[in-house]
Amino acid sequence: MGKLSTHVLDITQGKPGAGVHLKLYRVNGAEKVLVKTDTTNQDGRCDAPLLQGNEVKTGKYELVFGAGDYFAAQGVTMPEPRFIDEVVIAFGIADAGANYHVPIVVSPWAYSTYRGS
């Protein structure tokens, strides 16, 4: 049975991104359906998978991370408007039985992602 998880790493402070609000959408053409909202824990992860088992469906998804609000809460001085505000990762699930881990490494100026396991 597959699952979808995430992890946020704050590279400005060299620590997990705790308290990052995120939203998961399923994308059907031009329509986006909100599937789940969550907030990262002290380890920068969600306490449970975003999707697991029968919840995992093949298709297109978007994960939206509230990075700008996170950095503001950390006291990081940022310009207005923020350069990095919401980080949107658009990705696909081709195998509903596989594990998909979508982490981000983020700062107020850049971010990166990859498919983990």
C-alpha positions as CSV (number, residue, x, y, z in Angstrom):
1,M,0.0,0.0,0.0
2,G,1.3,3.4,-1.0
3,K,1.7,6.6,1.0
4,L,2.6,10.2,0.5
5,S,4.7,12.1,3.0
6,T,6.8,15.3,3.2
7,H,9.5,17.0,5.2
8,V,10.6,20.7,5.5
9,L,14.2,21.7,6.1
10,D,15.0,25.3,6.9
11,I,18.5,25.9,5.4
12,T,18.8,29.4,6.9
13,Q,18.9,28.0,10.4
14,G,20.1,24.4,9.6
15,K,17.1,22.8,11.3
16,P,13.7,21.2,10.6
17,G,11.0,23.6,9.5
18,A,8.6,23.2,12.5
19,G,5.2,24.8,12.2
20,V,5.0,25.1,8.4
21,H,1.3,25.1,7.3
22,L,0.7,23.1,4.1
23,K,-2.1,22.2,1.8
24,L,-2.5,19.2,-0.5
25,Y,-4.6,19.5,-3.6
26,R,-5.6,16.9,-6.2
27,V,-5.6,18.5,-9.7
28,N,-8.2,17.5,-12.2
29,G,-7.5,19.6,-15.3
30,A,-8.2,23.2,-14.3
31,E,-9.9,22.1,-11.1
32,K,-8.0,21.8,-7.8
33,V,-9.6,19.9,-4.9
34,L,-8.3,20.5,-1.4
35,V,-7.5,17.0,0.0
36,K,-5.8,17.8,3.3
37,T,-4.3,20.6,5.4
38,D,-1.6,20.0,8.0
39,T,1.2,21.6,9.9
40,T,4.8,20.2,10.3
41,N,5.9,19.0,13.7
42,Q,9.2,19.7,15.6
43,D,11.0,17.4,13.1
44,G,9.6,19.2,10.1
45,R,7.4,16.3,9.2
46,C,3.6,15.7,9.5
47,D,2.6,13.4,12.3
48,A,0.9,11.0,9.8
49,P,1.2,10.4,6.0
50,L,-0.6,13.0,3.9
51,L,-2.2,10.1,2.0
52,Q,-2.0,6.3,2.7
53,G,-3.5,3.1,1.5
54,N,-6.7,3.6,-0.5
55,E,-6.4,7.4,-0.3
56,V,-3.4,7.2,-2.7
57,K,-4.7,7.6,-6.2
58,T,-2.8,8.0,-9.5
59,G,-2.9,11.5,-10.9
60,K,-1.6,15.1,-10.5
61,Y,-1.2,16.8,-7.1
62,E,0.0,20.1,-5.7
63,L,1.6,20.6,-2.3
64,V,1.6,24.2,-1.1
65,F,3.9,25.2,1.7
66,G,3.4,28.4,3.7
67,A,7.2,29.2,3.7
68,G,6.8,33.0,3.9
69,D,4.6,32.8,7.0
70,Y,7.0,30.3,8.5
71,F,10.0,32.6,8.0
72,A,8.1,35.7,9.3
73,A,7.2,33.7,12.5
74,Q,10.9,32.9,12.9
75,G,11.7,36.6,12.8
76,V,13.5,36.6,9.5
77,T,13.5,40.0,7.8
78,M,12.1,39.8,4.3
79,P,11.1,42.3,1.6
80,E,7.5,43.1,0.9
81,P,6.3,41.4,-1.2
82,R,8.2,38.3,-0.2
83,F,10.4,36.7,-2.8
84,I,9.5,33.2,-1.6
85,D,6.0,33.2,0.0
86,E,4.1,30.0,-0.9
87,V,6.1,27.1,-2.3
88,V,4.0,25.1,-4.8
89,I,5.3,21.7,-5.8
90,A,3.2,20.2,-8.7
91,F,3.9,16.5,-9.0
92,G,2.3,13.3,-10.2
93,I,1.6,9.9,-8.6
94,A,2.0,7.2,-11.3
95,D,1.9,4.1,-9.0
96,A,-0.7,4.2,-6.2
97,G,1.0,1.3,-4.5
98,A,4.4,3.1,-4.1
99,N,5.7,5.5,-1.5
100,Y,6.1,9.1,-2.5
101,H,8.1,11.4,-0.2
102,V,8.2,15.1,-1.3
103,P,10.5,17.0,0.9
104,I,11.6,20.7,0.5
105,V,14.8,22.5,1.5
106,V,13.8,26.1,1.8
107,S,15.1,29.6,2.6
108,P,13.5,33.0,2.0
109,W,15.4,33.1,-1.3
110,A,15.3,29.6,-2.7
111,Y,13.9,26.1,-2.5
112,S,14.6,22.7,-3.8
113,T,12.7,19.3,-3.9
114,Y,13.2,15.8,-5.0
115,R,11.4,12.5,-4.9
116,G,12.4,10.6,-1.8
117,S,11.3,7.2,-0.7
